[in-house]
Amino acid sequence: MSRVVHFEIHAADPQAAADFYAAVFGWTIERWGDIEYWTVTTGPEGTPGINGGILPRRGPAIEPGAPINGSVVTIQVESLDDTLAVAFAHGATQALPRMPIPGIGWLAYILDLDHNVVGVMEPDPTATA
């Protein structure tokens, strides 16, 4: 069976994106050598999750309200409300408001600085509509 092992976030300003994701999710992000690529470590080795990268966007920026044309990464957090507050303070905007996923948790979608859609999920098996 094949598994997702890496993700990439395309950004007009990769350093600004790195600063945003580090501030909102506490990720460790470092530029990789002399190339325009930033490695993203989302948590300690041996814990669930994957790591990824940030790179320059090639082509025009995504327009707000445009349909999703790709994949959406959803990030598990301890507190959805706290994370949304930090994300909005760092320039994110709301794509879809907080909603229950019954038996799973609370989910919201934000737009990062480049209007990439990012899912944010707080596990809560008691979540109901």
LOTI-235013 format. One record per residue (C-alpha): residue number from 1; x, y, z. Coordinates in Angstrom, 1 decimal, decimal comma, padded with zeros to 4 digits, m for minus. Example, Ala and Ser with C-alpha at 12.3 -4.5 7.8 and 13.67 -1.06 7.14 Angstrom:
<rs>
<r i="1" c1="012,3" c2="m004,5" c3="007,8"/>
<r i="2" c1="013,7" c2="m001,1" c3="007,1"/>
</rs>
This chain:
<rs>
<r i="1" c1="000,0" c2="000,0" c3="000,0"/>
<r i="2" c1="001,3" c2="003,5" c3="m000,9"/>
<r i="3" c1="001,3" c2="006,3" c3="001,7"/>
<r i="4" c1="001,7" c2="010,0" c3="001,5"/>
<r i="5" c1="005,2" c2="010,7" c3="002,8"/>
<r i="6" c1="005,9" c2="014,4" c3="002,0"/>
<r i="7" c1="003,9" c2="017,5" c3="001,2"/>
<r i="8" c1="004,8" c2="020,8" c3="m000,5"/>
<r i="9" c1="003,4" c2="024,3" c3="m000,1"/>
<r i="10" c1="003,8" c2="026,7" c3="m003,0"/>
<r i="11" c1="004,2" c2="030,3" c3="m002,0"/>
<r i="12" c1="004,9" c2="033,6" c3="m003,7"/>
<r i="13" c1="007,2" c2="034,5" c3="m000,8"/>
<r i="14" c1="008,5" c2="031,2" c3="000,7"/>
<r i="15" c1="010,2" c2="032,9" c3="003,7"/>
<r i="16" c1="006,9" c2="034,6" c3="004,6"/>
<r i="17" c1="005,1" c2="031,3" c3="004,3"/>
<r i="18" c1="007,8" c2="029,7" c3="006,5"/>
<r i="19" c1="007,3" c2="032,4" c3="009,1"/>
<r i="20" c1="003,5" c2="031,9" c3="009,0"/>
<r i="21" c1="003,5" c2="028,1" c3="009,4"/>
<r i="22" c1="006,2" c2="028,3" c3="012,1"/>
<r i="23" c1="004,1" c2="030,8" c3="014,1"/>
<r i="24" c1="000,7" c2="029,2" c3="013,6"/>
<r i="25" c1="001,7" c2="025,5" c3="014,0"/>
<r i="26" c1="005,1" c2="025,6" c3="015,7"/>
<r i="27" c1="006,8" c2="023,8" c3="012,9"/>
<r i="28" c1="010,6" c2="023,9" c3="012,4"/>
<r i="29" c1="011,4" c2="025,3" c3="009,0"/>
<r i="30" c1="014,8" c2="025,8" c3="007,5"/>
<r i="31" c1="016,1" c2="026,8" c3="004,1"/>
<r i="32" c1="017,8" c2="023,8" c3="002,4"/>
<r i="33" c1="021,3" c2="024,9" c3="001,3"/>
<r i="34" c1="021,5" c2="027,5" c3="m001,5"/>
<r i="35" c1="018,4" c2="026,4" c3="m003,4"/>
<r i="36" c1="015,0" c2="028,0" c3="m003,0"/>
<r i="37" c1="013,5" c2="025,2" c3="m000,9"/>
<r i="38" c1="012,6" c2="025,2" c3="002,8"/>
<r i="39" c1="012,3" c2="021,9" c3="004,7"/>
<r i="40" c1="009,4" c2="021,6" c3="007,1"/>
<r i="41" c1="009,5" c2="019,4" c3="010,2"/>
<r i="42" c1="006,0" c2="019,1" c3="011,7"/>
<r i="43" c1="007,0" c2="017,0" c3="014,8"/>
<r i="44" c1="009,4" c2="014,6" c3="016,4"/>
<r i="45" c1="010,6" c2="011,5" c3="014,6"/>
<r i="46" c1="008,6" c2="008,4" c3="015,5"/>
<r i="47" c1="005,3" c2="010,3" c3="016,0"/>
<r i="48" c1="002,3" c2="010,3" c3="013,5"/>
<r i="49" c1="002,5" c2="012,8" c3="010,7"/>
<r i="50" c1="004,7" c2="013,7" c3="007,7"/>
<r i="51" c1="007,2" c2="016,4" c3="006,9"/>
<r i="52" c1="007,3" c2="018,6" c3="003,8"/>
<r i="53" c1="008,7" c2="021,6" c3="002,1"/>
<r i="54" c1="007,9" c2="025,1" c3="000,9"/>
<r i="55" c1="009,0" c2="026,3" c3="m002,5"/>
<r i="56" c1="008,4" c2="029,3" c3="m004,8"/>
<r i="57" c1="005,0" c2="029,3" c3="m006,6"/>
<r i="58" c1="005,4" c2="028,9" c3="m010,3"/>
<r i="59" c1="002,6" c2="030,8" c3="m012,0"/>
<r i="60" c1="m000,1" c2="033,2" c3="m010,9"/>
<r i="61" c1="m001,4" c2="033,4" c3="m007,4"/>
<r i="62" c1="m004,6" c2="031,6" c3="m006,5"/>
<r i="63" c1="m007,6" c2="034,0" c3="m006,4"/>
<r i="64" c1="m009,7" c2="034,0" c3="m003,2"/>
<r i="65" c1="m012,9" c2="032,0" c3="m003,8"/>
<r i="66" c1="m011,4" c2="029,9" c3="m006,6"/>
<r i="67" c1="m012,2" c2="026,2" c3="m006,5"/>
<r i="68" c1="m009,6" c2="023,9" c3="m005,0"/>
<r i="69" c1="m007,2" c2="022,7" c3="m007,7"/>
<r i="70" c1="m005,0" c2="020,2" c3="m005,9"/>
<r i="71" c1="m004,9" c2="018,6" c3="m002,5"/>
<r i="72" c1="m005,8" c2="020,0" c3="000,9"/>
<r i="73" c1="m003,6" c2="019,3" c3="003,9"/>
<r i="74" c1="m005,4" c2="019,0" c3="007,2"/>
<r i="75" c1="m003,4" c2="019,7" c3="010,4"/>
<r i="76" c1="m004,3" c2="018,3" c3="013,8"/>
<r i="77" c1="m004,2" c2="020,8" c3="016,6"/>
<r i="78" c1="m004,9" c2="020,8" c3="020,3"/>
<r i="79" c1="m007,3" c2="023,7" c3="020,2"/>
<r i="80" c1="m009,0" c2="024,7" c3="017,0"/>
<r i="81" c1="m010,1" c2="028,1" c3="018,4"/>
<r i="82" c1="m006,7" c2="029,0" c3="019,7"/>
<r i="83" c1="m005,0" c2="028,0" c3="016,4"/>
<r i="84" c1="m007,5" c2="029,9" c3="014,3"/>
<r i="85" c1="m006,9" c2="033,0" c3="016,4"/>
<r i="86" c1="m003,1" c2="032,7" c3="015,8"/>
<r i="87" c1="m003,6" c2="032,0" c3="012,1"/>
<r i="88" c1="m005,9" c2="035,1" c3="011,7"/>
<r i="89" c1="m003,5" c2="037,3" c3="013,6"/>
<r i="90" c1="m000,7" c2="036,2" c3="011,2"/>
<r i="91" c1="m002,8" c2="037,0" c3="008,1"/>
<r i="92" c1="m004,9" c2="033,9" c3="007,4"/>
<r i="93" c1="m008,5" c2="034,3" c3="006,3"/>
<r i="94" c1="m011,5" c2="032,0" c3="006,8"/>
<r i="95" c1="m012,3" c2="029,7" c3="004,0"/>
<r i="96" c1="m015,0" c2="027,6" c3="005,9"/>
<r i="97" c1="m015,9" c2="028,2" c3="009,5"/>
<r i="98" c1="m015,6" c2="025,7" c3="012,4"/>
<r i="99" c1="m017,9" c2="022,7" c3="011,8"/>
<r i="100" c1="m018,4" c2="019,4" c3="013,6"/>
<r i="101" c1="m017,3" c2="016,1" c3="011,9"/>
<r i="102" c1="m019,5" c2="013,8" c3="014,1"/>
<r i="103" c1="m017,5" c2="011,4" c3="016,1"/>
<r i="104" c1="m014,2" c2="012,8" c3="014,8"/>
<r i="105" c1="m013,7" c2="016,4" c3="015,8"/>
<r i="106" c1="m014,0" c2="020,0" c3="014,9"/>
<r i="107" c1="m012,8" c2="021,2" c3="011,5"/>
<r i="108" c1="m012,2" c2="024,6" c3="009,8"/>
<r i="109" c1="m010,6" c2="025,6" c3="006,6"/>
<r i="110" c1="m008,3" c2="028,7" c3="006,3"/>
<r i="111" c1="m006,5" c2="030,4" c3="003,5"/>
<r i="112" c1="m002,8" c2="031,0" c3="004,1"/>
<r i="113" c1="m001,0" c2="034,0" c3="002,9"/>
<r i="114" c1="m001,0" c2="032,7" c3="m000,7"/>
<r i="115" c1="m004,7" c2="031,6" c3="m000,5"/>
<r i="116" c1="m003,8" c2="027,9" c3="m000,2"/>
<r i="117" c1="m006,6" c2="026,0" c3="001,5"/>
<r i="118" c1="m005,4" c2="024,5" c3="004,8"/>
<r i="119" c1="m007,6" c2="022,3" c3="007,0"/>
<r i="120" c1="m007,3" c2="022,6" c3="010,8"/>
<r i="121" c1="m008,8" c2="019,8" c3="012,9"/>
<r i="122" c1="m009,2" c2="019,4" c3="016,7"/>
<r i="123" c1="m010,0" c2="015,8" c3="017,6"/>
<r i="124" c1="m013,1" c2="015,4" c3="019,7"/>
<r i="125" c1="m015,1" c2="012,1" c3="019,4"/>
<r i="126" c1="m018,1" c2="013,9" c3="021,1"/>
<r i="127" c1="m018,4" c2="016,5" c3="018,3"/>
<r i="128" c1="m021,9" c2="016,6" c3="016,9"/>
<r i="129" c1="m023,8" c2="019,0" c3="014,6"/>
</rs>
